[in-house]
Amino acid sequence: DFEESYRRLRGNKAIDYKQLGLPCKLYECEVLVNRAIMRSLSGQSRQAQDDLATAEDRKFESRHDEMVRSAIAAVQRGGKSTLYELPKSSIFRPSKSKTANLKKKNFMGHAQVLSSITDKDTFVGFMGVKDMEEGRISPRVSPRPGRKVVEEPHKVLYNFTPSTTAELEIKEGQLVMVVSKEDDGWSNVRLRGKEKTGLVPTSYLEPTTNGLGS
């Protein structure tokens, strides 16, 4: 999903995956080239040209020159072009410090029965878990809340100054409409009477019963 990939860049020129153990970077111009190719194949020529114009301006490495040039030529002639892919040699390798504590360790030792009303009672776990495993009770599972929230009014708790073009400035006390909530701690909101939306920290917002006009 190139739309989602571009949004996740949040105005930055690249994402460096080195801290995750993946020796590669994903550049903004690479995402734009792929999105332009797909838009061109979908008949969205103007949007594809806009993406390529931005990609031309955001080139970062010398190899991007040929990538953007080839994509521009393919879009102009209405033909196909090869999508950019991460190098197949870039295998995820977490550092040893990340995997050192993955092996299970028993810090407390093994549980033992110290007192029981019957000499045959050797169970040392939680009775609730045992009852569920043996079918005597059913587990209560709360439904996972949906990721998307449509047109839900919230009150702004703190001032927020954006650091990228994808974010939106908000002031304490304002009422905003939350268009969607993401699972990374950010919400997409719009202000009263405005069409433009932007990202703000979800922790800066509080649900309210006050409605918002258009």
N, CA, C and O of each residue as an XYZ file, in Angstrom:
856
protein
N       0.856     -1.179      0.000
C       0.000      0.000      0.000
C       0.898      1.237      0.000
O       1.396      1.658      1.044
N       1.094      1.808     -1.186
C       2.012      2.943     -1.289
C       1.450      4.194     -0.619
O       2.215      5.033     -0.143
N       0.133      4.332     -0.577
C      -0.478      5.462      0.125
C      -0.119      5.401      1.608
O       0.262      6.409      2.202
N      -0.242      4.222      2.199
C       0.069      4.040      3.619
C       1.570      4.215      3.868
O       1.965      4.804      4.874
N       2.397      3.712      2.968
C       3.849      3.851      3.123
C       4.258      5.316      3.109
O       5.091      5.746      3.907
N       3.662      6.084      2.188
C       4.007      7.501      2.090
C       3.527      8.258      3.328
O       4.218      9.153      3.814
N       2.345      7.904      3.841
C       1.829      8.574      5.027
C       2.705      8.293      6.234
O       2.919      9.170      7.071
N       3.218      7.059      6.325
C       4.051      6.670      7.460
C       5.401      7.394      7.466
O       6.061      7.449      8.503
N       5.816      7.945      6.333
C       7.049      8.719      6.299
C       6.915     10.019      7.088
O       7.909     10.550      7.584
N       5.683     10.534      7.207
C       5.382     11.746      7.982
C       6.274     12.925      7.597
O       6.748     13.664      8.460
N       6.497     13.093      6.296
C       7.260     14.245      5.822
C       8.763     14.053      5.837
O       9.493     14.943      5.402
N       9.255     12.912      6.327
C      10.695     12.655      6.340
C      11.152     12.108      4.989
O      10.361     11.523      4.250
N      12.440     12.303      4.670
C      12.955     11.862      3.382
C      13.237     10.365      3.340
O      13.319      9.782      2.259
N      13.386      9.738      4.500
C      13.715      8.309      4.510
C      13.377      7.702      5.859
O      13.249      8.403      6.862
N      13.232      6.370      5.861
C      13.102      5.594      7.092
C      14.305      4.652      7.153
O      14.542      3.877      6.227
N      15.057      4.724      8.245
C      16.238      3.877      8.410
C      15.860      2.688      9.301
O      15.486      2.862     10.460
N      15.964      1.489      8.744
C      15.577      0.276      9.472
C      16.762     -0.369     10.196
O      16.659     -1.504     10.662
N      17.868      0.340     10.291
C      19.062     -0.227     10.906
C      18.810     -0.623     12.358
O      19.284     -1.665     12.810
N      18.063      0.207     13.089
C      17.819     -0.096     14.501
C      16.965     -1.350     14.686
O      16.910     -1.902     15.785
N      16.301     -1.803     13.626
C      15.524     -3.037     13.687
C      16.325     -4.240     13.199
O      15.815     -5.360     13.166
N      17.572     -4.007     12.824
C      18.401     -5.096     12.335
C      18.308     -5.291     10.839
O      18.831     -6.276     10.316
N      17.652     -4.377     10.129
C      17.504     -4.487      8.671
C      18.411     -3.449      8.016
O      18.129     -2.255      8.117
N      19.489     -3.860      7.347
C      20.480     -2.918      6.815
C      20.028     -2.226      5.525
O      20.622     -2.433      4.467
N      18.997     -1.422      5.611
C      18.550     -0.692      4.422
C      17.733      0.525      4.844
O      17.293      0.637      5.988
N      17.544      1.425      3.896
C      16.713      2.607      4.103
C      15.643      2.650      3.011
O      15.890      2.251      1.873
N      14.459      3.136      3.367
C      13.399      3.331      2.395
C      13.235      4.825      2.204
O      12.900      5.543      3.147
N      13.473      5.303      0.975
C      13.458      6.736      0.691
C      12.097      7.185      0.160
O      11.359      6.419     -0.459
N      11.801      8.440      0.423
C      10.528      9.018     -0.008
C      10.373      8.951     -1.525
O       9.292      8.635     -2.022
N      11.440      9.244     -2.263
C      11.343      9.249     -3.718
C      11.051      7.844     -4.258
O      10.414      7.712     -5.303
N      11.505      6.799     -3.567
C      11.251      5.424     -4.002
C       9.768      5.084     -3.863
O       9.176      4.450     -4.736
N       9.186      5.517     -2.756
C       7.742      5.297     -2.555
C       6.944      6.072     -3.586
O       5.960      5.564     -4.123
N       7.365      7.311     -3.868
C       6.648      8.151     -4.837
C       6.728      7.561     -6.246
O       5.749      7.599     -6.992
N       7.888      7.018     -6.609
C       8.031      6.396     -7.935
C       7.078      5.213     -8.067
O       6.402      5.076     -9.087
N       7.015      4.366     -7.058
C       6.109      3.208     -7.110
C       4.657      3.655     -7.183
O       3.865      3.089     -7.937
N       4.304      4.680     -6.391
C       2.922      5.150     -6.415
C       2.583      5.773     -7.772
O       1.468      5.621     -8.273
N       3.547      6.469     -8.354
C       3.321      7.085     -9.671
C       3.084      6.016    -10.742
O       2.212      6.177    -11.596
N       3.855      4.932    -10.699
C       3.692      3.851    -11.684
C       2.301      3.239    -11.565
O       1.639      3.007    -12.576
N       1.855      2.977    -10.349
C       0.540      2.376    -10.155
C      -0.574      3.340    -10.549
O      -1.582      2.920    -11.117
N      -0.403      4.614    -10.255
C      -1.412      5.603    -10.661
C      -1.488      5.724    -12.173
O      -2.572      5.886    -12.735
N      -0.335      5.646    -12.835
C      -0.321      5.714    -14.293
C      -1.062      4.528    -14.899
O      -1.833      4.690    -15.845
N      -0.828      3.338    -14.356
C      -1.505      2.135    -14.855
C      -3.009      2.172    -14.564
O      -3.794      1.501    -15.235
N      -3.403      2.963    -13.556
C      -4.825      3.085    -13.202
C      -5.500      4.230    -13.933
O      -6.666      4.529    -13.678
N      -4.767      4.882    -14.853
C      -5.356      5.979    -15.620
C      -5.279      7.329    -14.941
O      -5.878      8.288    -15.429
N      -4.565      7.440    -13.837
C      -4.433      8.708    -13.121
C      -3.125      9.384    -13.533
O      -2.204      9.527    -12.729
N      -3.062      9.796    -14.798
C      -1.814     10.324    -15.363
C      -1.351     11.592    -14.680
O      -0.162     11.760    -14.408
N      -2.290     12.487    -14.400
C      -1.905     13.760    -13.788
C      -1.312     13.552    -12.392
O      -0.288     14.145    -12.051
N      -1.968     12.699    -11.584
C      -1.452     12.422    -10.242
C      -0.089     11.727    -10.315
O       0.787     11.969     -9.485
N       0.077     10.852    -11.327
C       1.355     10.164    -11.497
C       2.461     11.158    -11.817
O       3.566     11.047    -11.288
N       2.173     12.134    -12.684
C       3.164     13.154    -13.036
C       3.520     14.013    -11.831
O       4.678     14.391    -11.651
N       2.524     14.320    -11.005
C       2.788     15.105     -9.790
C       3.715     14.341     -8.849
O       4.637     14.920     -8.274
N       3.469     13.036     -8.691
C       4.325     12.215     -7.832
C       5.760     12.191     -8.343
O       6.707     12.286     -7.564
N       5.911     12.062     -9.655
C       7.257     11.985    -10.231
C       7.981     13.324    -10.127
O       9.200     13.367     -9.964
N       7.216     14.422    -10.224
C       7.833     15.743    -10.065
C       8.368     15.905     -8.640
O       9.451     16.452     -8.432
N       7.597     15.424     -7.667
C       8.060     15.477     -6.276
C       9.237     14.545     -6.057
O      10.183     14.892     -5.350
N       9.185     13.349     -6.666
C      10.292     12.395     -6.546
C      11.581     12.959     -7.137
O      12.667     12.751     -6.597
N      11.445     13.671     -8.248
C      12.611     14.309     -8.880
C      13.259     15.309     -7.937
O      14.482     15.451     -7.914
N      12.438     15.997     -7.163
C      12.937     17.016     -6.235
C      13.506     16.396     -4.962
O      14.333     17.010     -4.287
N      13.057     15.151     -4.624
C      13.464     14.527     -3.361
C      14.493     13.409     -3.549
O      14.676     12.587     -2.651
N      15.158     13.368     -4.689
C      16.184     12.348     -4.897
C      17.293     12.514     -3.857
O      17.681     13.631     -3.518
N      17.792     11.386     -3.360
C      18.765     11.445     -2.269
C      20.098     10.810     -2.647
O      21.153     11.320     -2.270
N      20.063      9.700     -3.390
C      21.280      9.018     -3.799
C      21.392      9.050     -5.321
O      20.404      9.278     -6.019
N      22.611      8.818     -5.831
C      22.847      8.886     -7.273
C      22.033      7.849     -8.041
O      21.636      8.101     -9.179
N      21.777      6.682     -7.435
C      21.001      5.635     -8.109
C      19.555      6.056     -8.352
O      18.864      5.466     -9.182
N      19.106      7.066     -7.635
C      17.731      7.523     -7.813
C      17.534      8.270     -9.133
O      16.409      8.380     -9.622
N      18.627      8.785     -9.713
C      18.510      9.510    -10.987
C      17.922      8.607    -12.069
O      16.954      8.975    -12.735
N      18.515      7.417    -12.241
C      18.039      6.487    -13.265
C      16.651      5.966    -12.928
O      15.827      5.785    -13.824
N      16.381      5.725    -11.660
C      15.069      5.227    -11.243
C      13.959      6.203    -11.620
O      12.948      5.811    -12.203
N      14.154      7.465    -11.286
C      13.134      8.478    -11.579
C      13.033      8.722    -13.071
O      11.934      8.871    -13.605
N      14.187      8.764    -13.759
C      14.183      9.005    -15.203
C      13.438      7.896    -15.937
O      12.665      8.179    -16.852
N      13.655      6.646    -15.556
C      12.972      5.524    -16.204
C      11.465      5.570    -15.944
O      10.665      5.270    -16.831
N      11.091      5.940    -14.743
C       9.668      6.013    -14.411
C       8.985      7.124    -15.193
O       7.859      6.952    -15.660
N       9.653      8.260    -15.338
C       9.082      9.380    -16.111
C       8.863      8.961    -17.558
O       7.822      9.256    -18.143
N       9.848      8.271    -18.137
C       9.728      7.826    -19.528
C       8.588      6.833    -19.682
O       7.856      6.881    -20.672
N       8.425      5.929    -18.712
C       7.365      4.927    -18.793
C       5.992      5.573    -18.686
O       5.069      5.185    -19.403
N       5.847      6.551    -17.803
C       4.553      7.228    -17.638
C       4.208      8.043    -18.875
O       3.048      8.091    -19.284
N       5.206      8.682    -19.471
C       4.955      9.511    -20.662
C       4.500      8.677    -21.856
O       3.677      9.123    -22.655
N       5.037      7.475    -21.973
C       4.633      6.629    -23.108
C       3.471      5.695    -22.746
O       2.989      4.933    -23.585
N       3.032      5.767    -21.484
C       1.900      4.951    -21.063
C       2.221      3.484    -20.932
O       1.322      2.644    -20.977
N       3.494      3.162    -20.769
C       3.902      1.765    -20.656
C       4.147      1.350    -19.223
O       3.925      2.117    -18.287
N       4.613      0.112    -19.068
C       4.877     -0.418    -17.746
C       6.319     -0.124    -17.337
O       7.195      0.075    -18.179
N       6.535     -0.102    -16.052
C       7.873      0.096    -15.520
C       8.046     -0.808    -14.304
O       7.062     -1.210    -13.684
N       9.277     -1.126    -13.966
C       9.548     -2.016    -12.850
C       9.429     -1.270    -11.525
O      10.020     -0.204    -11.351
N       8.669     -1.831    -10.598
C       8.524     -1.236     -9.275
C       9.803     -1.440     -8.470
O      10.496     -2.447     -8.619
N      10.098     -0.473     -7.621
C      11.269     -0.597     -6.753
C      10.975     -1.597     -5.637
O       9.899     -1.569     -5.040
N      11.937     -2.481     -5.359
C      11.821     -3.451     -4.273
C      13.032     -3.345     -3.362
O      14.132     -3.014     -3.803
N      12.812     -3.634     -2.075
C      13.945     -3.681     -1.153
C      14.885     -4.803     -1.571
O      14.422     -5.841     -2.045
N      16.175     -4.625     -1.410
C      17.140     -5.673     -1.798
C      16.833     -6.992     -1.097
O      16.590     -7.030      0.109
N      16.848     -8.075     -1.879
C      16.537     -9.385     -1.316
C      17.603     -9.844     -0.315
O      17.355    -10.736      0.497
N      18.793     -9.229     -0.379
C      19.860     -9.597      0.561
C      19.673     -8.966      1.931
O      20.375     -9.308      2.883
N      18.715     -8.037      2.027
C      18.474     -7.358      3.302
C      17.581     -8.233      4.169
O      16.359     -8.083      4.175
N      18.197     -9.132      4.886
C      17.466    -10.066      5.752
C      17.432     -9.503      7.163
O      18.418     -8.946      7.645
N      16.303     -9.652      7.811
C      16.165     -9.160      9.174
C      17.066     -9.953     10.118
O      16.920    -11.167     10.258
N      17.994     -9.257     10.758
C      18.907     -9.891     11.702
C      18.935     -9.057     12.983
O      19.693     -8.091     13.072
N      18.130     -9.412     13.960
C      18.152     -8.658     15.222
C      19.500     -8.802     15.915
O      20.143     -9.848     15.833
N      19.915     -7.750     16.591
C      21.202     -7.782     17.283
C      21.156     -8.754     18.457
O      20.083     -9.093     18.955
N      22.346     -9.201     18.895
C      22.424    -10.154     20.003
C      21.822     -9.578     21.269
O      21.248    -10.308     22.077
N      21.952     -8.252     21.449
C      21.395     -7.634     22.654
C      19.872     -7.719     22.685
O      19.259     -7.684     23.752
N      19.261     -7.832     21.482
C      17.805     -7.930     21.404
C      17.316     -9.352     21.659
O      16.169     -9.555     22.057
N      18.182    -10.331     21.431
C      17.753    -11.725     21.555
C      18.337    -12.425     22.785
O      18.040    -13.593     23.039
N      19.165    -11.709     23.541
C      19.847    -12.345     24.675
C      18.881    -12.860     25.729
O      19.158    -13.860     26.393
N      17.748    -12.185     25.887
C      16.812    -12.556     26.957
C      15.571    -13.286     26.449
O      14.555    -13.342     27.142
N      15.650    -13.846     25.237
C      14.492    -14.545     24.686
C      14.283    -15.917     25.312
O      13.156    -16.408     25.378
N      15.373    -16.537     25.772
C      15.232    -17.862     26.377
C      14.529    -17.752     27.727
O      14.822    -16.865     28.528
N      13.616    -18.652     27.953
C      12.833    -18.640     29.180
C      13.711    -18.949     30.388
O      14.483    -19.907     30.384
N      13.576    -18.111     31.429
C      14.317    -18.313     32.656
C      13.344    -18.430     33.821
O      12.367    -17.686     33.906
N      13.618    -19.358     34.703
C      12.779    -19.556     35.880
C      13.465    -18.910     37.081
O      14.336    -19.514     37.706
N      13.064    -17.670     37.401
C      13.685    -16.935     38.493
C      13.102    -17.318     39.863
O      13.742    -17.103     40.892
N      11.897    -17.881     39.871
C      11.209    -18.161     41.127
C      11.307    -19.618     41.572
O      10.913    -19.956     42.688
N      11.827    -20.476     40.708
C      11.853    -21.891     41.051
C      10.511    -22.538     40.756
O       9.626    -21.888     40.200
N      10.343    -23.797     41.114
C       9.110    -24.516     40.836
C       8.175    -24.472     42.047
O       8.600    -24.600     43.195
N       6.885    -24.286     41.746
C       5.897    -24.220     42.828
C       5.701    -25.595     43.469
O       5.837    -26.628     42.815
N       5.381    -25.581     44.758
C       5.133    -26.826     45.488
C       3.886    -26.666     46.351
O       3.597    -25.577     46.847
N       3.157    -27.755     46.524
C       1.986    -27.759     47.400
C       2.464    -27.878     48.841
O       3.123    -28.854     49.202
N       2.130    -26.875     49.672
C       2.544    -26.888     51.070
C       1.430    -27.363     51.996
O       1.686    -27.953     53.046
N       0.176    -27.094     51.586
C      -0.940    -27.485     52.444
C      -2.149    -27.776     51.579
O      -2.410    -27.040     50.628
N      -2.897    -28.834     51.882
C      -4.064    -29.203     51.105
C      -5.011    -30.019     51.968
O      -4.593    -30.664     52.930
N      -6.307    -29.986     51.614
C      -7.294    -30.755     52.380
C      -7.275    -32.222     51.971
O      -7.897    -33.057     52.628
N      -6.568    -32.540     50.895
C      -6.442    -33.936     50.468
C      -5.003    -34.227     50.110
O      -4.322    -33.373     49.543
N      -4.537    -35.394     50.426
C      -3.140    -35.725     50.170
C      -2.860    -36.018     48.701
O      -1.710    -36.231     48.317
N      -3.916    -36.031     47.872
C      -3.732    -36.298     46.446
C      -3.736    -35.016     45.606
O      -3.647    -35.070     44.379
N      -3.839    -33.868     46.276
C      -3.882    -32.586     45.557
C      -2.465    -32.144     45.253
O      -1.719    -31.766     46.156
N      -2.095    -32.190     43.991
C      -0.748    -31.766     43.567
C      -0.792    -30.555     42.643
O       0.243    -30.149     42.115
N      -1.968    -29.972     42.438
C      -2.092    -28.831     41.516
C      -1.519    -27.575     42.155
O      -1.836    -27.260     43.302
N      -0.666    -26.848     41.410
C      -0.006    -25.663     41.959
C      -0.254    -24.424     41.090
O       0.425    -23.413     41.269
N      -1.205    -24.477     40.157
C      -1.497    -23.325     39.301
C      -2.676    -22.527     39.811
O      -3.047    -22.610     40.982
N      -3.269    -21.735     38.896
C      -4.445    -20.939     39.231
C      -5.710    -21.731     38.908
O      -5.854    -22.253     37.803
N      -6.615    -21.818     39.862
C      -7.821    -22.606     39.675
C      -8.661    -22.106     38.507
O      -9.267    -22.903     37.792
N      -8.700    -20.783     38.309
C      -9.485    -20.236     37.202
C      -9.002    -20.761     35.868
O      -9.808    -21.127     35.012
N      -7.680    -20.803     35.681
C      -7.108    -21.318     34.436
C      -7.399    -22.805     34.294
O      -7.718    -23.290     33.209
N      -7.285    -23.521     35.414
C      -7.555    -24.960     35.372
C      -9.003    -25.231     35.004
O      -9.285    -26.129     34.211
N      -9.943    -24.445     35.586
C     -11.359    -24.632     35.266
C     -11.642    -24.363     33.795
O     -12.445    -25.068     33.185
N     -10.992    -23.347     33.213
C     -11.189    -23.041     31.788
C     -10.637    -24.164     30.919
O     -11.264    -24.560     29.936
N      -9.458    -24.681     31.284
C      -8.845    -25.755     30.500
C      -9.683    -27.028     30.531
O      -9.727    -27.775     29.554
N     -10.344    -27.269     31.651
C     -11.157    -28.479     31.785
C     -12.614    -28.263     31.413
O     -13.443    -29.159     31.569
N     -12.930    -27.028     30.905
C     -14.259    -26.768     30.378
C     -15.340    -26.468     31.395
O     -16.521    -26.459     31.045
N     -14.970    -26.218     32.657
C     -15.987    -25.938     33.673
C     -16.498    -24.502     33.587
O     -17.632    -24.227     33.979
N     -15.676    -23.586     33.079
C     -16.102    -22.201     32.870
C     -15.590    -21.744     31.516
O     -14.643    -22.320     30.979
N     -16.212    -20.710     30.961
C     -15.804    -20.162     29.668
C     -15.065    -18.854     29.892
O     -15.483    -18.046     30.722
N     -13.978    -18.631     29.171
C     -13.239    -17.376     29.332
C     -14.055    -16.204     28.822
O     -14.777    -16.323     27.833
N     -13.938    -15.066     29.502
C     -14.608    -13.844     29.061
C     -13.617    -13.043     28.224
O     -12.571    -12.615     28.712
N     -13.956    -12.854     26.989
C     -13.063    -12.147     26.070
C     -13.706    -10.833     25.665
O     -14.793    -10.813     25.088
N     -13.022     -9.731     25.972
C     -13.528     -8.420     25.585
C     -13.226     -8.179     24.119
O     -12.116     -8.469     23.673
N     -14.174     -7.659     23.356
C     -13.906     -7.406     21.937
C     -12.837     -6.345     21.760
O     -12.821     -5.339     22.470
N     -11.951     -6.573     20.814
C     -10.915     -5.597     20.517
C     -11.549     -4.377     19.872
O     -12.264     -4.506     18.878
N     -11.295     -3.187     20.426
C     -11.892     -1.986     19.837
C     -11.412     -1.769     18.420
O     -10.265     -2.069     18.092
N     -12.278     -1.253     17.589
C     -11.910     -1.019     16.209
C     -10.829      0.029     16.077
O     -10.728      0.945     16.894
N     -10.039     -0.110     15.062
C      -8.939      0.820     14.856
C      -9.457      2.160     14.338
O      -8.915      3.211     14.680
N     -10.501      2.126     13.517
C     -11.019      3.335     12.901
C     -12.151      3.942     13.730
O     -13.027      3.230     14.220
N     -12.119      5.243     13.876
C     -13.183      5.977     14.545
C     -13.644      7.065     13.581
O     -12.838      7.894     13.160
N     -14.913      7.074     13.229
C     -15.410      8.002     12.222
C     -16.148      9.154     12.881
O     -17.108      8.944     13.621
N     -15.688     10.397     12.606
C     -16.369     11.610     13.046
C     -16.743     11.585     14.524
O     -17.920     11.650     14.878
N     -15.736     11.491     15.377
C     -15.966     11.484     16.822
C     -15.367     12.756     17.419
O     -14.161     12.968     17.287
N     -16.166     13.619     18.078
C     -15.649     14.880     18.618
C     -14.733     14.660     19.816
O     -15.000     13.811     20.666
N     -13.658     15.427     19.872
C     -12.711     15.383     20.983
C     -12.328     16.810     21.387
O     -12.402     17.735     20.579
N     -11.923     16.970     22.637
C     -11.422     18.241     23.147
C      -9.904     18.177     23.230
O      -9.343     17.162     23.643
N      -9.236     19.265     22.836
C      -7.781     19.328     22.864
C      -7.316     19.665     24.276
O      -7.754     20.656     24.858
N      -6.424     18.836     24.826
C      -5.932     19.031     26.192
C      -4.680     19.905     26.244
O      -4.473     20.632     27.216
N      -3.841     19.838     25.204
C      -2.581     20.571     25.205
C      -2.324     21.164     23.819
O      -2.851     20.681     22.817
N      -1.513     22.209     23.780
C      -1.078     22.770     22.506
C      -0.137     21.786     21.809
O       0.655     21.102     22.457
N      -0.236     21.726     20.488
C       0.656     20.859     19.720
C       1.112     21.599     18.470
O       0.296     22.064     17.674
N       2.445     21.701     18.309
C       3.029     22.353     17.144
C       3.571     21.287     16.199
O       4.414     20.487     16.605
N       3.113     21.255     14.961
C       3.555     20.207     14.024
C       5.018     20.357     13.660
O       5.554     21.464     13.608
N       5.657     19.218     13.407
C       7.051     19.215     12.958
C       7.183     18.751     11.511
O       8.264     18.845     10.929
N       6.090     18.250     10.922
C       6.082     17.851      9.515
C       4.788     18.338      8.874
O       3.856     18.751      9.564
N       4.744     18.285      7.555
C       3.561     18.748      6.829
C       2.360     17.832      7.024
O       1.227     18.228      6.748
N       2.600     16.599      7.504
C       1.497     15.654      7.714
C       0.769     15.912      9.019
O      -0.317     15.374      9.234
N       1.353     16.737      9.907
C       0.761     16.984     11.214
C      -0.035     18.287     11.217
O       0.114     19.103     10.307
N      -0.874     18.487     12.228
C      -1.791     19.620     12.290
C      -1.606     20.356     13.615
O      -1.486     19.730     14.668
N      -1.584     21.674     13.556
C      -1.457     22.479     14.779
C      -2.808     22.558     15.489
O      -3.834     22.836     14.868
N      -2.791     22.310     16.797
C      -4.009     22.411     17.605
C      -3.707     23.192     18.867
O      -2.559     23.254     19.308
N      -4.740     23.791     19.449
C      -4.608     24.606     20.650
C      -5.451     24.019     21.775
O      -6.499     23.418     21.537
N      -4.980     24.201     22.989
C      -5.707     23.727     24.161
C      -7.112     24.328     24.203
O      -7.286     25.534     24.026
N      -8.105     23.479     24.439
C      -9.481     23.927     24.530
C     -10.261     23.843     23.235
O     -11.487     23.946     23.250
N      -9.577     23.657     22.104
C     -10.272     23.543     20.823
C     -11.082     22.238     20.775
O     -10.766     21.255     21.446
N     -12.132     22.273     19.957
C     -12.874     21.054     19.657
C     -12.474     20.596     18.258
O     -12.494     21.384     17.313
N     -12.113     19.331     18.129
C     -11.727     18.774     16.835
C     -12.537     17.516     16.577
O     -13.051     16.894     17.506
N     -12.644     17.152     15.324
C     -13.328     15.927     14.945
C     -12.283     14.876     14.579
O     -11.494     15.082     13.657
N     -12.273     13.763     15.288
C     -11.338     12.682     14.989
C     -11.892     11.871     13.820
O     -12.964     11.273     13.917
N     -11.159     11.859     12.731
C     -11.562     11.108     11.537
C     -11.163      9.644     11.670
O     -11.919      8.749     11.295
N      -9.956      9.407     12.212
C      -9.499      8.037     12.418
C      -8.421      8.019     13.478
O      -7.685      8.990     13.656
N      -8.338      6.896     14.184
C      -7.291      6.684     15.183
C      -6.384      5.566     14.696
O      -6.850      4.516     14.254
N      -5.084      5.807     14.786
C      -4.115      4.818     14.356
C      -3.595      4.033     15.553
O      -3.724      4.472     16.696
N      -3.008      2.873     15.288
C      -2.502      2.034     16.366
C      -1.096      2.416     16.800
O      -0.490      1.719     17.614
N      -0.561      3.532     16.258
C       0.773      3.968     16.662
C       0.736      5.188     17.568
O       1.762      5.839     17.770
N      -0.460      5.515     18.131
C      -0.554      6.621     19.073
C      -0.866      7.961     18.442
O      -0.766      8.987     19.115
N      -1.245      7.990     17.159
C      -1.589      9.235     16.460
C      -3.036      9.168     15.980
O      -3.566      8.090     15.709
N      -3.664     10.337     15.879
C      -5.028     10.429     15.371
C      -5.072     11.420     14.215
O      -4.348     12.416     14.204
N      -5.930     11.133     13.245
C      -6.140     12.026     12.114
C      -7.372     12.877     12.417
O      -8.468     12.340     12.579
N      -7.204     14.208     12.497
C      -8.296     15.081     12.941
C      -8.492     16.232     11.962
O      -7.642     16.509     11.116
N      -9.641     16.895     12.103
C      -9.880     18.138     11.367
C     -10.505     19.149     12.318
O     -11.197     18.780     13.267
N     -10.253     20.440     12.051
C     -10.779     21.505     12.882
C     -12.180     21.897     12.434
O     -12.608     21.543     11.336
N     -12.892     22.629     13.287
C     -14.242     23.095     12.958
C     -14.222     23.947     11.687
O     -13.434     24.885     11.566
N     -15.087     23.612     10.760
C     -15.227     24.395      9.533
C     -14.092     24.235      8.538
O     -14.044     24.958      7.543
N     -13.180     23.310      8.782
C     -12.037     23.102      7.898
C     -12.135     21.737      7.225
O     -12.628     20.774      7.812
N     -11.661     21.672      5.989
C     -11.637     20.406      5.272
C     -10.315     19.666      5.479
O     -10.266     18.437      5.439
N      -9.236     20.439      5.703
C      -7.917     19.833      5.839
C      -7.827     19.002      7.111
O      -8.309     19.410      8.168
N      -7.206     17.833      6.999
C      -6.978     16.977      8.154
C      -5.479     16.848      8.408
O      -4.667     17.121      7.524
N      -5.124     16.435      9.608
C      -3.725     16.257      9.948
C      -3.566     15.360     11.159
O      -4.542     15.045     11.840
N      -2.346     14.951     11.423
C      -2.064     14.031     12.519
C      -1.691     14.780     13.792
O      -0.947     15.760     13.753
N      -2.213     14.312     14.917
C      -1.872     14.850     16.231
C      -1.741     13.664     17.194
O      -2.317     12.607     16.937
N      -0.995     13.817     18.299
C      -0.901     12.724     19.276
C      -2.259     12.432     19.916
O      -2.940     13.353     20.367
N      -2.652     11.178     19.958
C      -3.933     10.799     20.542
C      -4.015     11.177     22.015
O      -5.096     11.476     22.521
N      -2.869     11.164     22.708
C      -2.850     11.484     24.137
C      -3.152     12.955     24.405
O      -3.398     13.336     25.550
N      -3.135     13.801     23.344
C      -3.444     15.214     23.503
C      -4.950     15.472     23.391
O      -5.387     16.620     23.480
N      -5.741     14.419     23.198
C      -7.168     14.563     22.951
C      -7.976     13.855     24.030
O      -7.514     12.904     24.660
N      -9.203     14.350     24.223
C     -10.113     13.741     25.186
C     -11.509     13.696     24.569
O     -11.992     14.722     24.091
N     -12.166     12.547     24.565
C     -13.513     12.471     23.996
C     -14.457     13.456     24.687
O     -14.332     13.698     25.888
N     -15.388     14.015     23.944
C     -16.341     14.953     24.497
C     -17.718     14.694     23.891
O     -17.830     14.159     22.788
N     -18.751     15.076     24.616
C     -20.112     14.896     24.097
C     -20.563     16.087     23.270
O     -21.626     16.042     22.651
N     -19.761     17.166     23.250
C     -20.113     18.330     22.453
C     -19.913     18.020     20.976
O     -18.873     17.488     20.588
N     -20.898     18.346     20.155
C     -20.779     18.089     18.727
C     -20.051     19.205     18.025
O     -19.788     20.255     18.612
N     -19.726     18.980     16.768
C     -19.063     19.986     15.946
C     -19.886     20.249     14.708
O     -20.488     19.342     14.134
N     -19.903     21.485     14.314
C     -20.558     21.820     13.057
C     -19.661     21.493     11.897
O     -18.523     21.071     12.101
N     -20.139     21.676     10.680
C     -19.340     21.362      9.510
C     -18.279     22.409      9.291
O     -17.502     22.310      8.341
